[in-house]
Amino acid sequence: MNSQLIDQLGLKLGANGLPYEIPIHPQLVHLTLGLFILALLFDLAGTFFPLEKPILKFLGVPAVRAGLFDVGWYNLLAAATITFFTIAAGFFELLLANPAVNQKSVWGLSAPLTMLLHGLGGVLLLGIIVAMTVWRGLQRYRWRKDSPRQVQWSYLLLGIAVMGILYVHGTLGAQLGEEFGIHVTAAKLLQESSNPNLLPK
């Protein structure tokens, strides 16, 4: 981001290049991932409930099929909501990034290209998660509300495919922090030839 714009906004950037000590985007990313994965796992558990029922009964775990689908639905709804904040924090932190342009990741991508792909991928995933939430809501409240199996097979297959996309997308994000040192305090101090041990506690 332009240093004049940073001054106009009154941002005081810390050692990690952010106006706060801990980057927000990675924290929200893990919340989004956890909620989405749990949503899919509980919907899969509800789908295969007839096969699991004897095992659950043997283990003494009281479970109702509708309850598994409830957990899946509410986790997906929460994931869709949190993802808006995840993307907003991610774009704010990307705007403040100042990566090295002559460095390449293990995938052979430069930092600016990795940032671009990660940003565009985040918007794409937001759209997919919101669309899946709408689709899941229609199944729950309209199309399959009287069916014991609340979700369609195509929905579950898409969810599994999205988990693969999330893995690739998350790897790009990890490369930004790990390989390019974006918003990593120690990496920024080393780039500026400062001693990380002298950072105020």
matplotlib code that plots the C-alpha trace (Angstrom):
import matplotlib.pyplot as plt

x = [0.0, 1.2, 2.9, 1.1, -2.2, -1.1, -0.3, -3.6, -5.5, -3.5, -2.3, 0.7, 2.2, 4.0, 7.0, 4.7, 3.5, 0.1, -1.6, -2.2, 0.2, -1.4, -2.8, -6.6, -7.0, -5.2, -7.3, -10.6, -9.4, -9.1, -12.5, -14.0, -12.2, -13.3, -16.9, -17.1, -15.4, -17.6, -20.7, -19.7, -18.7, -22.0, -24.0, -22.0, -22.7, -26.4, -26.4, -24.7, -26.6, -28.3, -24.9, -23.5, -26.6, -25.6, -22.0, -23.4, -25.8, -23.0, -20.8, -23.8, -23.8, -27.3, -27.6, -30.6, -30.3, -32.1, -29.7, -26.7, -28.2, -29.0, -25.3, -24.3, -26.7, -25.8, -22.1, -22.4, -24.5, -21.8, -19.0, -20.8, -21.2, -17.6, -16.2, -17.3, -15.1, -12.3, -12.2, -12.4, -9.6, -7.6, -7.9, -7.0, -3.9, -3.0, -3.2, -0.6, 1.7, 5.1, 6.5, 9.8, 9.3, 12.4, 11.6, 9.7, 7.7, 8.2, 5.4, 7.5, 5.2, 6.2, 4.8, 2.6, 1.1, 0.6, -1.2, -3.4, -4.3, -5.0, -7.2, -9.2, -9.5, -10.9, -13.6, -14.4, -14.6, -16.8, -19.2, -19.1, -19.7, -22.6, -24.1, -23.8, -25.5, -28.4, -28.5, -28.4, -31.1, -33.4, -32.8, -33.5, -36.6, -38.1, -37.0, -36.1, -37.8, -39.9, -37.0, -35.0, -31.9, -31.8, -28.9, -28.5, -25.5, -24.5, -24.2, -22.0, -19.7, -19.4, -18.5, -15.7, -14.4, -14.5, -12.4, -9.7, -9.9, -9.6, -6.4, -4.8, -6.0, -4.8, -1.4, -1.1, -1.9, 0.6, 3.3, 2.6, 3.5, 6.0, 8.0, 7.5, 7.3, 4.3, 3.2, 5.6, 7.3, 10.6, 10.8, 10.1, 12.7, 15.3, 14.5, 15.2, 18.3, 16.9, 17.4, 14.2, 15.4, 15.2, 11.5, 9.6, 7.6]
y = [0.0, 3.5, 5.0, 8.4, 6.5, 4.8, 8.2, 9.7, 6.8, 7.3, 3.7, 3.0, -0.2, -2.5, -4.8, -7.2, -4.5, -4.4, -1.9, -4.8, -7.4, -10.7, -11.0, -11.5, -13.2, -16.5, -16.8, -16.3, -18.7, -21.5, -20.8, -20.9, -24.1, -25.8, -24.8, -25.9, -29.2, -30.0, -29.1, -31.6, -34.3, -34.1, -34.1, -37.2, -38.8, -38.1, -39.6, -42.8, -42.9, -46.3, -47.9, -46.1, -46.6, -50.1, -48.8, -45.7, -47.9, -50.3, -47.3, -45.9, -42.6, -41.3, -39.8, -38.8, -38.5, -35.2, -33.9, -34.7, -32.7, -29.8, -29.6, -29.7, -26.9, -24.5, -25.0, -24.3, -21.2, -20.0, -20.7, -18.6, -15.7, -15.8, -16.1, -12.5, -11.3, -13.7, -12.2, -8.6, -9.1, -10.9, -8.1, -5.5, -7.4, -8.0, -4.3, -3.7, -6.4, -5.5, -8.7, -9.3, -9.5, -11.5, -14.5, -17.7, -20.2, -24.0, -23.9, -21.5, -18.5, -15.0, -13.3, -10.9, -13.7, -15.9, -12.9, -12.4, -16.1, -16.3, -13.1, -14.3, -17.8, -16.4, -14.5, -17.6, -19.8, -17.2, -17.4, -21.2, -21.4, -19.0, -20.8, -24.1, -22.6, -21.5, -24.9, -26.6, -24.3, -25.2, -28.9, -28.5, -26.3, -27.1, -29.9, -32.6, -31.4, -34.6, -36.9, -38.8, -37.9, -34.2, -33.7, -34.7, -36.8, -34.1, -31.6, -34.0, -34.6, -30.9, -30.4, -33.0, -31.2, -27.9, -29.3, -30.1, -26.5, -25.3, -27.3, -25.8, -22.3, -22.7, -23.8, -20.6, -18.6, -20.6, -19.9, -16.2, -16.4, -19.1, -18.6, -14.9, -13.8, -11.6, -10.1, -12.4, -10.2, -12.0, -12.1, -8.4, -7.5, -9.7, -8.0, -4.7, -6.1, -5.6, -8.0, -9.9, -10.4, -6.7, -6.5, -5.0, -7.5]
z = [0.0, -0.7, 2.3, 1.8, 2.0, 5.2, 6.7, 5.6, 7.2, 10.3, 10.5, 12.7, 11.4, 13.7, 13.2, 11.2, 8.8, 10.3, 12.7, 15.2, 16.6, 15.4, 11.8, 11.9, 8.5, 9.5, 12.7, 10.8, 8.0, 10.5, 11.9, 8.4, 7.6, 10.9, 10.5, 6.8, 7.4, 10.5, 8.4, 5.7, 8.2, 10.1, 6.9, 5.8, 9.3, 8.8, 5.4, 6.5, 9.8, 9.0, 8.8, 11.9, 14.1, 15.4, 16.2, 18.0, 19.9, 20.9, 22.1, 24.0, 22.0, 21.8, 18.3, 16.2, 12.4, 12.3, 15.0, 12.8, 9.9, 12.3, 13.3, 9.6, 8.7, 11.5, 11.0, 7.3, 8.0, 10.5, 7.9, 5.3, 7.7, 9.0, 5.5, 4.7, 7.6, 6.6, 3.1, 4.3, 6.8, 4.1, 1.5, 4.1, 5.1, 1.4, 0.8, 3.5, 2.3, 0.8, -0.5, -2.2, -6.0, -6.9, -4.7, -5.9, -3.9, -4.1, -6.7, -8.8, -8.2, -7.3, -4.2, -6.2, -8.3, -5.2, -3.5, -6.6, -6.8, -3.1, -3.2, -6.3, -4.8, -1.6, -3.4, -5.5, -2.3, -0.6, -3.6, -3.5, 0.3, 0.1, -2.9, -1.0, 2.0, -0.1, -1.7, 1.7, 3.0, 0.1, 0.7, 4.4, 4.3, 0.8, -1.3, 1.3, 4.4, 4.7, 3.7, 6.3, 4.3, 4.2, 1.7, -1.9, -3.1, -5.5, -2.6, -0.6, -3.7, -4.3, -0.6, -0.9, -4.1, -2.3, 0.5, -2.2, -3.4, 0.1, 0.5, -2.6, -1.6, 2.0, 0.7, -1.3, 1.9, 3.9, 1.3, 1.7, 5.4, 5.5, 2.3, 1.6, 5.3, 4.7, 8.0, 10.0, 12.6, 12.7, 8.8, 8.6, 11.2, 9.4, 6.1, 7.8, 9.4, 12.9, 15.8, 16.6, 20.2, 20.8, 20.0, 23.0, 24.9]

ax = plt.figure().add_subplot(projection="3d")
ax.plot(x, y, z, "-o")
ax.set_aspect("equal")
plt.show()
